[in-house]
Structures are given as C-alpha cells and as structure tokens.
Amino acid sequence: MARRISRRTVTAAVVLATVLPLSACGGGSDAGSSSDASGKIEGRITFQTWNLQANFKDYFNGVIADFEKKYPGTEVKWVDRPADGYADKISADAAGGTLPDVVNVSPDLLAPLVKAGLALDLDKSAAQYRKEYLPGAWAGDQVPGVEGTYAFPWYLNTGPLFYNKRLFKDAGLDPEKPPTTYDQVFDAGLRIAKQSGGKIATLANVPTIEDFGRYGAQLTNKAGTGFAFNDAKGVQLLTRYKELYDAKALDPQALTATPESAGHKFLTESVAMNPGSALDLGNFKKQAPNLYKNIGITDQITSTGKVNMYVMGVMVNSRSKRKPAAVAFGHFVTDATRQMAFAKQVAIFPSTAGSLDDPYFTKEDGTDETRVRIAAAKSLKNAVNYTPVQFSDQMKTALGNEVAKALQGKQSPQEALDNAVKACDRLLQQS
C-alpha cells in the first residue's frame, strides 16, 4: 500500500531524497546570518526550480513578470535544474556558498539545509503569512528538534487507491464494496491469491515509512532524535505483510519494485490494487481500456483518520543579500492566486487555506477525473506528511533491506524493524 507519488506525476521526474553532506551540519537555520527580512523589496534574486521549465515555462515567466511589475526595482533570474543530480547540485551550492536566494525543495532536502544554517526561519521572518496556508502544510516544513518553519508550503499531492473490479469479482468479492480498513485489505488479498492459485497479487509494493505512519506506528521519538517504528503497531503491520508474501498475495517482485514497476503490474491486471492520482485515469484510458472500464476508486487506507500527503516547498536562503525580495517572491509564487493557477495546469493541489473550497475542487461534473480530484482535495484538509523530514534516501534503503529479510523469513518482523531503527538512527547521527 506504499503511496509514493514521484515527481513524474507532475514533471516526468523522479523524487530524489538524499541527506546532503553539508559540513556545517547542526548549526540551526540562522547560524551566521540574520533572520531579519525587513526593508525595501528590491534587487536581483535567483529562483531555482526542480525540473519544471520544460512543461511550465510560460507559467513561471508570467509569475516572474507579475512580481517584477508589482515590485519595481526587482529582477528575478529563474534557473531550472534537472531531476537527475538535483540533490547533489544543492549540496555543492550549499558547500560552495552559491545557493540561490529562493529554492524549490522537498522536506527531506530541506532538513539538512536547516541544520547547516542555510534556511531562513519563516516563523521569524514571514510570520504574517502563516495564516494563509493549511496548518498541516505549514508544519510540513518544520524539522523536529529545531524551532521554526523553513519553507513556504507550495503544492501538495495525494491520491486514492485504485482497484480492479473484475479481479475482485472473480475472487467472489463484492466489486462495489472495496476494503476500507487494513484488515479488509489483507483479507481480500489472501482471498484473491487463493482463488487465483497465486497468480493474482493484491499489492505490488512492500511497506514504506509512510505506510507505518498510516497504520498508526510511532515513527520518531518526540524530540525527533531517533526513530521508533519498531513498536507494536509497526511489527503488526510487517507481520501481516509477511502473511501476504507467503500466500503470494504480495507480488513476488515487490522486494525490488519501484512505483513505476508496481504501476505497470496494475496496468497489466496482474495486481488487484495500486495507489495513484487523477493523472493515472487518463493513462488507464489510453493504455489499458479493459482495466479502465473495470476501475474502482476508493480512499487511501489509514488507521489514523488522516491520509498521507506530499509537500513541496519554497525555501529562502538565510544568507541571501536580498532577503526582503527573496521572502516576498517566496510568498508570491506560493500565494493562493498563483497556486490555484498552477493547480489548473497540472494535477496538484494548493496548500493555501480556503483554496480547496474552490468549485474546481468541490463541484462534480460526472467524470472520474473530477471525482478523484474532489476526494483528494477533501482529504488534504487534515492530511499529514508521514515521511519524517529527516528520513533520507539511505534510511529508506535500510528500512527496505530489513523489510525484505523479514518477508523472506530470514529474520522476524520485530528483529527486522529493530535493525532498521538502529541503522536509521546511526545514519541520523552521521548527518
């Protein structure tokens, strides 16, 4: 039930989640710099995005032109970096003192910049804007153990769980009553595997950190200084996944699957359920018409009552020489007007308060695409980003390795999660 939306959903690029090897780690956001962003909004600033120019050149050029018109005497230089190597580029710029004034970041890329003292604390520098954003989105750019908020929330994403009605019906399940709890998902998976002789799996991904969060496991300690997903809830979730794996209800290739490969399994109707977004419906319609006519759409499965969301942010360099202009532009590009305009160009959701009440996100028109958009928008109002901001790519790999050992029977679920927590804690200390 891994719910991982890659940036390919928005820009045909894959999310890179890497802890940057910054030598200044541990300084706090404003170390060596002032948090004061008052003063005249003027001067030349650089704005860096993450593989957005190819598809949204006109949109961003328009945003920049509007900003420069609103604030005479300002100039925004826009640079766009490719997805491949984006984390490495930020790391090199941070180490070399060439980080742009305003930077497009995901929470995991933001965290090491905060610790290195390179992200401006917006709770100090731009507190007047906080009320304009959804509380959960604003909190998405906070780092446990460090006071403050370090990026303007930008666009959000989430999505439903798709299921194949035909495969459910073939297994004797009611295709109009999809699972609504984890236990129901697991029970349906075991039934589908049994009825198909192990030929049809229900899920194609092993559990990730966000799955443990949605299941109700405690992901970190309260101080954010260590991980805790090896609690009773975490062990229970992994134990159920082991049952699925043994019964072939979890695809055999799940141990090495990517979101793209799992999506292909669902597309070819060899897997009964898969998470996705509104964009996937058009893909199903074009590439798999037989699947499309049997597509079922249900909500994300969660034990907490809150779905998972993905947050993209806009960070201001704490050492920018043009802080007033940088803060003003960071707010401008993420305000309600700009976010609504962007959301109507691509299937993402605004993080600004009240925007999700717009008719675009609330009014049905009879299409599945709109149905998915409306359901996702409603769920985002109290959604959370379950992936801890300090959970790096190396930590994801460590967790995945231990989960694989548990599924293969090489160690118990408890041992696997204990080892994963130890490995992730070690990596956290090294950062």
Salt bridges, closest charged atoms under 4 A:
GLU42 OE1 - LYS40 NZ 3.77
GLU75 OE2 - ARG44 NE 3.25
ASP93 OD1 - LYS89 NZ 3.36
ASP123 OD1 - ARG130 NH1 3.50
GLU132 OE1 - HIS331 NE2 2.72
ASP170 OD2 - ARG166 NH1 3.04
GLU176 OE2 - LYS165 NZ 3.43
ASP183 OD1 - ARG240 NH1 3.17
ASP187 OD1 - ARG240 NH2 3.60
ASP211 OD1 - ARG214 NH2 2.97
GLU243 OE1 - ARG240 NE 3.38
ASP246 OD1 - LYS242 NZ 3.04
ASP251 OD1 - LYS265 NZ 3.48
GLU269 OE1 - ARG166 NH2 3.26
ASP335 OD2 - ARG338 NH2 2.53
ASP357 OD1 - LYS381 NZ 2.41
GLU402 OE2 - LYS405 NZ 3.50
